[in-house]
Amino acid sequence: MSDSGNHWEVGTDIGGTFTDIVAIRSDSAEVRTAKVPSRPDAPVQAMLEAIDAVGLRKSEVKRFVHGTTRVTNAIVEGRLPKVALVATAGFADVLEIARYRRRDLYRLAIPPKSPPLVPPERCFGLAERLDHEGRVLKALEEAEIERLVAWLKRTGVQSVAVALLHAYANPVHEKMLGERLKEVVAHVSLSHEVNPEAREYERTSATVFNAAAMPIAVEYLSELEQRLPIGPGLQVFHSAGAMIPISAVKRRPLVMAMSGPAAGVSASVAIARQLGASRMLTFDMGGTTTDVCLIVDGQAEMTDGRMLGDKPLRQPMLAVHSIGAGGGSIVRSGPGGLTVGPQSAGSEPGPACYGRGGREPTITDANAVLGYLNPETKLGDRIGLDIEAAKRVIEPVARALELDLTETALGIIKVANATMARALRRVTVERGIDGRDCTLLAFGGGGPMHAAGLADLYGITEVVVPSASSAFSALGCLTADFSFLQQQTLRAALDGIDLARVSERIGTLMADASAPLLANGVARAEIQVELVALMRYAAQNDAIPIPFAVPLDVAKLEQDFLTRHHELFGYATDEPCVIESVRVQARRPSTTVVSPPAAAVRAVSSGKRTCSFDGLHETETAIIDRTLLTDVVNGPAIIEDAWSTVVLPPDWQARPDLSGNLFLTRRSA
């Protein structure tokens, strides 16, 4: 155990298989890392076990930040509590109508749409009405509120979503309901707080998701506050790439969706800026999914939303693309050949090689059969490796393919890499970027094992494996800025713009974004505000982000939009331009200092081990302790540290730098 004093800042990433932790001592920049098995039914207990795993007492923790996919998994798996929806009369069926598009264009046996998030019997039409500029056309009367209260009591739900027509322009009626309903139900989600933007279906969908997530989030966050009582030091990572206080998350738990992957991207941005990489692709391969994101000129790509479980989740977030291909992804042999994922062995029982009863082959089992994993290691200090079990589950696949075990395992790795290469194309080629010009940043439990093979397949010439790569998302929780983000529909045409009105709205958004930081003790002088206008031509549907400053220079904003439009689409016209929405992010830059991680706390094997590579089977392969690596090493080799494994195939070489990063390049390059 360490000495007394709450000097430690702790970041955790709760994954599908492991909970990773990075602890940094604020007065010396000492770093400790560890892994413990995740506890899907007891996430707070897993976090406390992680603190214990790095040799700390709760009293020594000054700041605790965590990222999680708990909300995302509940949405994708359909494990959401019952929710009631309150909408403007005539619009209560907005979720059932949805968008006019089929889930699968050519498979007519599949229903065209999935069932609505809220069934019709739990949807309530409220007699009130605003126009698109927020003017009250029909006032919300007390008798109507009483009618709603009586209906809610009959439904028996504990969570209600309120999404009134045009509430983004004027939330007066939603605020009235928020005050009255908090005495009737435990959780109230208001659309003007969750997603104050036009697009009625998407806004309503996001508000319902938020309402459904509230019981899940409030329960475990309250438990965390009780069991780790450190006040403002308790923070949550959100999907826009920064951390926010728990008090704000309880009202908007939807910001936690994709928070774990976003934390890894946040740490990647710091690496990209440190290395001066103009284009970087993040490659985060965990136990359940692989997440990729594009970083251009030190900025991660942002998006206004994504689809989760066939439903739109609209809110500003990092543009992370996820696929169901992680280390625990199950391998199957069918009429079309090998497939991997999206089903996963998870943490219970996990891959067969974990020796916990797994009976289906996974990508991790293939890596074990090929000799890449150290058979003497204990993952999370608890899970030993059973190589023979991995061979037993892959054997039926080998028989079906009429191949030996080695060829089958190599085939599994190739299929996995091809699946992940498609994800890279989604964030590069489909956005007009040549991915071969990017640097690949590999982290997560499986990223460094697959990085060189994926780079070969995709044509990337340089791979970077950062220090603490296996717990990189946990590190990102600590190194990110303390931030809060607001985005709201404005709909202001540049021709004849009411500059005073627009400036007033922007000022209000800036104050709203700064408020949570000020409430948590951040001095106003420490807060930086970033402004982005979501702009489009008047006849366009989708907007593109254009940074700007205050006071607003309309001529410069228009020119910046035309320039960016030409860069993206190859043309720009003199059509009228519109500011669709404004995004405001208030942040206090991170002051966390990180030293390279200390030497491994467990022994790393050295010498040689028999491994197999594409075109080179069962060869004696050098096993190298990463913490002792000071010079260039040529493949084939396996480079190990306390928590991760880097596979260096033949024709590849690796070199370290003084910051603990490892650079992989082809020897011919």
Secondary structure, 3 states (H helix, E strand, C coil): CCCCCCCEEEEEEECCCEEEEEEEECCCCCEEEEEEECCCCCHHHHHHHHHHHCCCCHHHEEEEEEEECHHHHHHHCCCCCCCEEEEECCCCCHHHHCCCCCCCCCCCCCCCCCCCCCCHHHEEEECCEECCCCCEEECCCHHHHHHHHHHHHHHCCCEEEEECCCCCCCCHHHHHHHHHHCCCCCEEEEHHHHCCCCCHHHHHHHHHHHHHHHHHHHHHHHHHHHHCCCHHHEEEEECCCEEEEHHHHHHCHHHHCCHHHHHHHHHHHHHHHHHCCCEEEEEEECCCCEEEEEEECCEECEEEEEEECCEEEEEEEECCEEECCCCCEEEEEECCEEEEEEEECCCCCCCHHHCCCCCCCEHHHHHHHCCCCCCCCEECCCEECCHHHHHHHHHHHHHHHCCCHHHHHHHHHHHHHHHHHHHHHHHCHHHCCCHHHCEEEEECCCHHHHHHHHHHHHCCCEEEECCCHHHHHHHHHHHCCEEEEEEEEEEEECCCCCHHHHHHHHHHHHHHHHHHHHHCCCCHHHCEEEEEEEEEECCCCCCEEEEECCCCCHHHHHHHHHHHHHHHHCCCCCCCEEEEEEEEEEEECCCCCCCCCCCCCCCCCCEEEEEEECCEEEEEEEEEEHHHCCCCEECCEEEECCCCEEEECCCEEEEECCCCCEEEEECCC
